[in-house]
Amino acid sequence: MPATRRAWLGLAVLMLPTLLVALDIGVVFLALPAISVDLGASGVQQLWLTDVYGFLIAGFLITMGTLGDRIGRRKLLLIGAAAFGVLSIVAAFAPDAGTLIVTRALLGIAGATLMPSTLALISTLFPDAKQRGTAISLWALCQFGGAALGPVLGGVLLAHFWWGSVFLLGAPVILLLLVAGPLVLPEHRGTGGTGGTKLDPASVVLSLATVLPAVWGIKELATGGGTTAALAVLAGLGFGVAFVRRQRRLATPLLDLSLFRRPQVGTILATMLLTGLFMAGTGMLVSQYLQLVLGLSPLTAALWYAPMGLAIGLGCVLTPAIVRRVSPRAAITAGLVLGVGGFALVAFAGTATGLLPASAGLAVVAFGDGPLVALGTGMIVGSVPPERAGSAASTSETCLELGATLGMALLGSLAAAVYRARLVVPSGIDVDRARESLAGAETIGSTALTASAHAAFGSGLSTVAWVSAVAFAVLSVVVGRALKRRERQSRVEMPSSRQSSPSVN
């Protein structure tokens, strides 16, 4: 059944919180120096200011996705949006660093209510697979375009106002959402045996105990963390095993593990995690390369970095038109192959000191990832009954979050190892300080050391880019074969079976 005009108006409203959460991820990075001076934030407090928001989003996504299925997606969205708006104002006028850290943590919890709720409501508004695919593509444009524009808008605001202005970006967006949401968004929740009104408290605790220590430990290991960070990762894995065992025993689990037993959906979830890993890891190194090696200001670097987010949004938006001419399998695999070429461009930038190849290469990778994000998200959300759409949406978002975290940690560690191996330290200079990081080497003030450090960092970036290119090439083959098997199975299934995964056919 074609979507109504109210459905498209509802989509426009749902794009508001998507854009808001994406914007809020990046704006704090540019504001951090001013926050540190004004509030006297220590080095440890600065790390918490940048990380705690993402930690809490990742930790609460699964819980909030399931909670929306059970109490109502619109209700949870509006409650979360109202909390997000109030907390944004509190953050803007925080009197000290401790208050701002706590507020950022609460903003992360509120943000976790928004993302799975928007995707689940999209599945309700658009029962037709093709129209749902278009809607998800526009949703993805806001998500990734907002992440790219966040630092740019933050830079513009900081050029004219105080640091708190970056947090007030969300106030008018939230106000519009709270006014328009009840008018155009339907309410939907699980019913009968698949819904219910109760959450399993033990599952909630175990999910947080799985995600938060693991994410924190991985980030710490990437920056040289020792035994404590490793123990945190191991603790997260242990709680993860307990979480999975509990989900298998529950009639209405917090996380529907049956998603991973479906070959098509399991493959897509794994691919989204891995592509997020390689894109985030390489993207983090490119952002450092632009500032530390090429010497760009934070705002200028953000402008050159922005094409990555805009390109993946454009790739998502063009996907519905692409799949009218080729199969979803061909669109996804071709996009991954395109990513191989993009990473090769980034690798060239690392060895030849090129601003344009670095920016363009990331944009090419991101554009190629667009069909996977748009079609993969549609496959995951469309593979479950409507009453479980929120849980499925939160699963896909969690894979992206964990992939990005792993990428920054693992690929950052690989780049650091190459940097230390390739760095040539002139005699008479503190070797340990020079090898600690590029920034540390630059503070020594040796021209020869700085030149060697820049070259070593470029080698690390090039190595990571080539590893990512090989990974994307392998993924294109694996995903292509998996989806081809699914297409063959679909041809021999009854029409009603094929309709259960409409966004693949």
Summary of the structure (lengths in Angstrom):
residues: 505
radius of gyration: 22.5
end to end distance: 17.0
largest distance: 75.8
contacts: 1964
relative contact order: 0.12
helix: 85%
strand: 0%
